[in-house]
Each structure stands twice: as structure tokens, then as C-alpha cells.
Amino acid sequence: MPSKRKRSGPGFNRDAPADSGGYKRTRPAYNQVYRVPSRNISGPGIFVTCVQGKERKAALQFIDMLNELADRLYPGIAPQPVPEPSAASVGNADDEEDMDALRNGAAASSTETKAVESQAPETETPAKEDKADKAGDDDIEAQIAAELRDIKSSERRRGGGGKAVRFRSVETDTECLVFISVAPPFDPYLLTYTLLEEVESTGVARSRFVQRLTPVSTTCPANATALADLARSVLPGFFGTNEGEGKTFKIDPRIRSHSQLKRNDVIQTIAANIPTADPENDGGERRRIHNANLTEPDLWIVVEVVKNAAGISVVRDYNRFKKLNLQSLAQTTEGEAQGRVADNLVQDKAATKAAETKAADKEPQAAAQPAVPAAAETDTPAEEENSAASDPQDMSAFRLF
């Protein structure tokens, strides 16, 4: 008699016959959310790690902070609109659009239209059915195309007014990670370091959910060829070719929801494209002037790989700003401030105790000396009378009434 106990797990098929035990060879289980491509991660922006389950709140709080910084750093500067994708690229990304429409809710209308189409009456004549099918197909295609255009426009604009926005949150479909797209001419590096310096000076993180920041100037597809091209375009801005400009570096790859590129592959790809010194003679070998330093490097090369997108960030003062982590930086600054306050209190207490000790030492001396000044005060009038009697000028001036 088959067991009535419920079973679950990978490979379990509930529709299988009872005699088979419910297990048969099926496709491996996977999480559906990671099938959605992160094609919206593009251009300059900031990767932000946050508390698990607080991705949306972290994105909203961080955008508020960026807007405040942009008002002070870029007063009166309007963002440039993000270019729309070409028709060819749209045509080549039909599957991605379908998945994106499914995630954003537009697929519901398409499924409803398909259901209506499947429920068409079968009693009509073949000619009428053909005409109705063609008209229905045209209407459905037009509706789907209009819905996809609305979805794309809503992703790139806020409020539907056709006005470009400075910062936009992009879903990465990865836990504890969001991407904030930064519209030109705003610089993600300047915004990030300005925020870190303020947190370092005040000791306030201004957000409970935002943690580590990684600014990138641009992104590329997550493959070795595109990553090498991106390294050749980004790294020359931080590493010179003169021998006197040698710097030390460390490569820190972070790979999430991606299985094609491995850690060693990313490190070798980035290291092979770091600029070298110009050859002394034409056709000579190029010498490496920038060396790796795993303890105290001048620059950190942080490589973010998220699903099918990758970005390279070259940052300085990595250890000073606690790996660009707002929470760690605020805690360290607060601890140092508390330590300074405690030192000041100890110094004040020691000074007060020393003053009290000195005052206590002076009290016995003051108690032993009061009789001497009193005697001196009593002797002073007698001395004045004697001096007046001996002085003839004073006696001549004396009159008797």
C-alpha cells in the first residue's frame, strides 16, 4: 500500500502515478527570478548593498541623499535624457521584453487576450473565422506593442511628464543589492566621496539600510571580451604610462548570480589590461610600472559582476572609508568621538583633583599666618604718632582751638 505521506523536493512529480513513488527524472529545480536578465544595468551608476529584504527602502533613502547632494554640488544643472534603444536592438530582445513585461504586469493583458482568442466561437464559417483571427491578431499585436512602449518609457522617466530624472533605481533581482543609475553630467565618484566625507565628519550614516557603495563610470556585458574592452577604456584614466607615475593596486572581484566568469579569470583579465610604460624604442617591449600590493595599495580595482552585467570601479582611500561602507564608517567615527570625549573627561577630572590637592596644601599655611598681619596693623598707628611727634613740620601745622 503506497504511503500517504506528502513528499517534496527536487525531482518530485505530484502528477506521477502512486506506484512510482512520485519520483521521476525531471529538469533540475531553479529559482525563476534569476532568469530575468538585468539588461537595465547600464551606463554610469552606483552599486549599493543593503540589508536583506530592504532593497526598495534602501534605494529610496539613497536617492533622497543623492538628490540633496546634487542640489548642492550641481545647482541649476538639469540631467541629460537617457537615449532610447534602437529598433534593431528592440527587435533582437523579444524574449527579454516578454520577461520584463511579465514582471511588470503587462503580460496579464496579453494572456487575457490570448484567452479570449482561444475562447472564440467555433460555429462561424471558415471565411469569417479567418477575417476575425487576422483582425484579432492585429489588435493584439498593437496592444502589446503599445504596452511595451509604455513600460519602457515608465522605466526611464518618473511621473510620466517626459522629464529626465537624475537618479533611477534599477532592480537587479539579487538579494541585498540595488543599482542606482546616474544620469550625465552627474559624477557618481564625486557624489560617493562627498557623502563618505560627510559621514566621516559627522558620524551619522543617515540610513539604516544602505551599506557599501561602488561607483562605476560605465558597464558592459558579463563576458571576458567585453570586460577586457571595458578595462582598456577605464583604467588609463587612473594609471599613467610614465615611469615616475607608478602606483600599487589590488583587484577585488565580486561576482553575484553569475556562473560564467570565475574569480581568477576576472583578476587575470583586469591585470593584463593595466597600462604599462611606453617603450624606449619603436617596437620595444612595454615595461610594467604598476605593481600589485595586497596590504596597502594606492588604488583598489573593484569589479562588480551581477548576472549578465559587469562594471569596474577604481577607488582610493578604501581602508580609510572602511571599504566605502556607510555603516562601518559611521560606527568607527562615533567610537573615535566617544573615545575623545572620554579622554577629555579623564583629563578634566585629573585637573580638578590636582587643583583640589593644591588648595588643601595651602589651607594649613593660611591658618598659621593670620596673627602676624594683625599685630602689624596694631603697630602701625603708634609708629605714625611717633613719626608725627618727631617731625617739626607736622607739629607746626597742628592748631589748638
C-alpha positions in Angstrom: 0.0 0.0 0.0 1.6 3.3 -1.0 2.3 5.8 1.7 0.1 8.8 2.1 2.9 10.9 3.5 3.5 14.1 1.5 6.8 14.4 -0.3 8.6 17.3 -1.8 12.0 18.3 -3.1 13.8 18.5 -6.4 12.7 15.9 -8.9 9.4 15.2 -7.2 6.4 15.0 -9.5 3.0 15.2 -7.9 1.2 14.1 -11.1 3.1 10.8 -11.2 1.2 7.6 -10.5 1.1 6.4 -6.9 3.0 3.2 -7.7 6.0 5.1 -8.9 6.5 6.8 -5.6 6.2 10.3 -7.1 9.8 10.5 -8.3 10.8 10.6 -11.9 13.7 12.2 -13.7 12.7 15.8 -14.5 14.5 19.1 -15.2 16.6 20.5 -12.2 14.9 23.0 -10.0 15.9 26.6 -10.1 14.7 30.0 -8.9 12.6 31.6 -11.6 13.6 35.2 -10.5 17.2 34.7 -11.7 16.0 34.0 -15.2 15.1 37.6 -15.7 18.1 39.3 -17.4 19.4 42.5 -15.8 19.5 44.4 -19.1 18.6 47.7 -17.4 22.0 47.8 -15.6 23.8 50.1 -18.0 25.7 53.4 -18.0 27.2 55.2 -15.1 25.8 54.5 -11.6 26.4 53.2 -8.1 26.1 49.6 -6.9 24.6 49.7 -3.4 24.5 46.8 -0.9 21.8 46.9 1.7 20.1 44.9 4.4 18.3 41.8 3.2 14.7 42.4 2.4 15.1 46.2 2.5 16.2 46.8 -1.1 13.4 49.1 -2.0 13.7 51.3 1.1 17.4 51.5 0.8 17.1 52.6 -2.8 14.6 55.3 -1.9 16.7 56.6 1.0 19.9 56.6 -1.1 18.2 58.5 -3.9 17.0 61.1 -1.5 20.6 61.6 -0.2 21.9 61.8 -3.8 19.3 64.4 -4.7 20.3 66.5 -1.7 24.0 66.3 -2.7 23.2 67.1 -6.3 21.4 70.2 -5.4 24.5 71.5 -3.6 27.1 70.2 -6.0 25.3 70.9 -9.3 23.0 73.8 -8.7 20.7 74.6 -11.6 22.1 71.8 -13.8 19.4 69.6 -15.5 20.1 65.9 -16.3 20.5 64.8 -19.8 17.9 62.3 -21.1 18.8 58.7 -21.4 18.9 57.6 -25.1 16.2 55.3 -26.2 17.2 51.9 -27.6 17.2 51.5 -31.4 14.6 49.5 -33.2 17.1 46.8 -34.2 18.1 46.2 -30.6 14.4 46.1 -29.6 13.7 43.5 -32.2 16.6 41.3 -31.1 15.4 41.4 -27.5 11.9 40.0 -27.8 12.4 37.4 -25.1 13.8 40.0 -22.7 10.9 42.3 -23.4 8.4 39.5 -22.7 10.0 38.6 -19.4 10.2 42.3 -18.5 6.5 42.8 -19.4 5.7 39.7 -17.4 7.5 41.0 -14.3 5.9 44.5 -14.6 2.4 43.2 -15.0 1.8 43.9 -18.7 1.7 40.2 -19.5 -1.6 39.9 -17.8 -3.4 41.8 -20.6 -1.6 39.7 -23.2 -2.6 36.5 -21.5 -6.2 37.7 -21.2 -6.3 38.5 -24.9 -4.9 35.1 -25.7 -7.5 33.5 -23.5 -10.2 35.5 -25.3 -8.8 34.4 -28.6 -8.8 30.7 -27.5 -12.4 31.0 -26.4 -13.7 32.3 -29.8 -16.8 30.5 -31.0 -16.3 27.6 -33.4 -19.7 27.9 -35.1 -18.7 30.7 -37.5 -17.9 30.0 -41.1 -14.2 29.5 -42.1 -14.1 32.8 -44.0 -15.4 34.8 -41.1 -13.1 33.0 -38.7 -10.0 33.9 -40.9 -11.1 37.5 -41.0 -11.8 37.7 -37.3 -8.4 36.0 -36.5 -6.5 38.4 -38.7 -8.2 41.4 -37.1 -7.8 40.0 -33.6 -4.1 39.3 -34.3 -3.6 42.9 -35.5 -5.4 44.3 -32.5 -3.4 42.1 -30.0 -0.1 43.0 -31.6 -0.9 46.7 -31.5 -1.9 46.4 -27.9 1.2 44.5 -26.9 3.5 47.0 -28.7 1.8 49.9 -27.0 2.1 48.3 -23.6 5.8 47.6 -24.2 6.4 51.2 -25.2 4.6 52.4 -22.0 6.7 50.1 -19.9 10.0 51.3 -21.4 9.0 54.9 -21.0 8.0 54.4 -17.4 11.3 52.7 -16.6 13.3 55.7 -17.9 11.1 58.5 -16.7 9.4 59.3 -13.4 6.0 60.8 -13.2 5.1 60.4 -16.9 5.9 64.0 -17.7 8.6 63.2 -20.2 11.3 64.9 -18.0 14.6 63.0 -17.4 15.5 62.2 -13.9 18.9 62.4 -12.2 18.8 59.1 -10.4 16.8 56.0 -11.1 16.7 52.7 -9.1 17.2 49.5 -11.2 16.2 46.1 -9.9 19.0 43.6 -10.0 16.9 40.6 -9.0 19.6 39.8 -6.5 19.3 40.0 -2.7 20.9 42.8 -0.8 22.0 44.6 -4.0 20.5 47.5 -6.0 21.8 49.7 -8.8 21.3 53.4 -8.9 21.6 54.7 -12.4 23.2 58.2 -12.5 22.3 60.4 -15.5 25.0 62.6 -17.0 26.5 65.1 -16.3 26.4 64.0 -12.6 29.6 62.1 -11.5 29.0 59.0 -9.4 32.5 59.2 -7.9 32.1 62.8 -6.7 28.7 62.1 -5.2 30.0 59.0 -3.4 33.1 60.6 -1.9 31.2 63.7 -0.9 28.8 61.5 1.0 31.6 59.5 2.6 33.4 62.6 3.8 30.2 63.9 5.4 29.6 60.6 7.2 33.2 60.6 8.4 33.0 64.1 9.8 29.6 63.8 11.4 29.5 60.1 12.4 25.9 59.8 11.1 25.1 57.3 8.3 21.7 58.9 7.5 20.3 55.5 6.6 19.8 52.3 8.4 19.7 50.1 5.3 22.4 51.5 2.9 25.8 49.8 3.4 28.6 49.6 0.8 28.8 51.8 -2.3 30.6 51.1 -5.5 30.6 53.9 -8.1 31.1 52.9 -11.8 31.5 55.1 -14.8 30.0 52.6 -17.2 29.0 48.9 -17.5 29.4 46.1 -20.1 28.1 42.6 -20.7 29.5 40.0 -18.3 31.9 38.2 -20.6 35.7 38.1 -20.9 35.9 40.1 -24.2 33.6 42.9 -23.1 35.3 43.1 -19.7 38.7 43.4 -21.3 37.4 46.2 -23.6 36.0 48.0 -20.6 39.2 47.7 -18.6 41.2 49.2 -21.5 38.8 52.2 -21.6 38.5 52.8 -17.8 41.9 52.0 -16.3 44.1 54.5 -18.3 42.2 57.3 -16.5 43.8 56.2 -13.2 47.1 54.6 -14.2 49.6 56.6 -16.2 52.3 55.4 -18.7 55.3 57.4 -17.3 57.8 55.6 -15.1 57.5 58.2 -12.4 53.8 57.6 -12.1 54.0 54.0 -10.8 51.2 53.0 -8.4 50.2 49.9 -6.4 46.8 48.3 -6.8 44.7 45.4 -5.6 41.9 43.7 -7.6 38.7 42.8 -5.7 36.2 40.9 -7.8 32.6 40.5 -6.6 30.5 38.0 -8.5 26.8 37.6 -7.8 24.2 35.5 -9.6 26.7 34.6 -12.3 28.5 31.4 -13.3 30.4 32.1 -16.5 33.2 34.3 -15.2 35.3 33.0 -12.3 37.3 35.0 -9.8 40.7 34.1 -11.3 39.5 34.8 -14.8 38.4 38.3 -13.7 41.7 39.0 -11.9 43.8 37.9 -14.9 41.7 39.9 -17.4 42.0 43.1 -15.4 45.7 42.7 -14.6 46.5 42.1 -18.3 44.9 45.4 -19.3 46.6 47.7 -16.7 48.6 50.3 -18.7 52.3 49.8 -18.9 55.3 52.1 -19.6 55.9 53.4 -23.1 58.8 51.5 -24.9 62.1 53.4 -25.2 62.4 52.4 -28.8 59.9 51.7 -31.5 59.0 48.1 -31.4 60.4 47.6 -27.9 58.8 45.8 -25.0 56.5 47.6 -22.7 57.5 47.5 -19.1 55.2 47.1 -16.2 55.4 50.1 -13.8 52.3 49.4 -11.7 52.6 46.6 -9.2 50.2 44.7 -7.0 50.1 45.2 -3.3 47.7 43.2 -1.2 48.1 45.0 2.1 48.2 48.8 1.5 47.6 49.6 -2.2 47.2 53.0 -3.6 44.2 52.1 -5.6 41.6 49.4 -5.4 40.1 47.9 -8.6 36.6 46.7 -7.6 34.9 44.6 -10.3 31.2 44.1 -9.9 29.6 41.2 -11.9 25.9 40.8 -11.5 24.1 38.3 -13.7 24.8 39.5 -17.3 26.3 42.9 -16.4 29.7 44.0 -15.2 31.3 47.2 -14.0 34.8 48.4 -13.0 35.4 50.8 -10.2 38.8 52.3 -9.3 38.7 53.8 -5.8 41.1 55.4 -3.4 41.2 55.7 0.4 39.5 52.3 0.5 40.6 51.4 4.0 40.1 55.0 5.3 36.4 54.9 4.4 36.0 51.3 5.6 35.6 49.8 2.1 33.1 52.6 1.3 30.7 51.2 3.8 28.5 53.9 5.4 27.5 51.9 8.5 31.1 50.8 9.3 32.4 54.3 8.8 29.7 55.9 11.0 30.4 53.4 13.8 34.1 54.0 13.6 33.7 57.7 13.7 31.2 57.5 16.6 33.6 55.3 18.5 36.5 57.7 18.0 34.3 60.6 19.1 33.3 58.7 22.2 37.0 57.9 22.9 37.9 61.6 22.6 35.1 62.6 25.0 36.2 60.0 27.5 39.8 61.3 27.3 38.7 64.8 27.8 36.6 63.8 30.9 39.6 61.9 32.3 41.8 65.0 31.8 39.3 67.3 33.4 38.9 65.0 36.3 42.7 64.8 36.8 43.0 68.6 36.6 40.2 69.1 39.1 41.8 66.7 41.5 45.2 68.4 41.2 43.5 71.8 41.9 41.8 70.4 45.0 45.1 68.9 46.3 46.9 72.2 45.8 44.1 74.1 47.6 44.3 71.6 50.5 48.0 72.1 50.8 47.6 75.9 51.1 45.0 75.8 53.9 47.4 75.0 56.8 49.8 77.7 55.8 47.0 80.3 55.6 45.8 79.2 59.1 49.2 79.7 60.7 49.8 83.3 59.3 46.7 85.4 60.4 48.3 86.7 63.8 51.2 88.4 62.1 49.2 90.8 59.9 47.0 91.7 62.9 50.0 92.7 65.0 51.4 94.7 62.2 48.1 96.5 61.8 48.0 97.4 65.6 51.6 98.7 65.5 51.1 100.9 62.5 49.1 103.8 64.3 51.7 104.0 67.1 54.5 104.3 64.6 52.6 107.0 62.8 52.1 109.0 66.0 55.8 108.8 67.0 56.9 109.9 63.5 54.4 112.8 63.7 55.7 114.0 67.1 59.3 113.9 65.9 58.6 115.8 62.8 58.6 119.6 63.4 56.7 120.4 60.2 53.9 118.3 61.3 53.8 120.0 64.7 53.7 123.5 63.2 50.8 122.6 61.2 48.9 121.5 64.3 46.5 124.1 65.7 44.8 124.2 69.0 41.2 125.5 69.2 
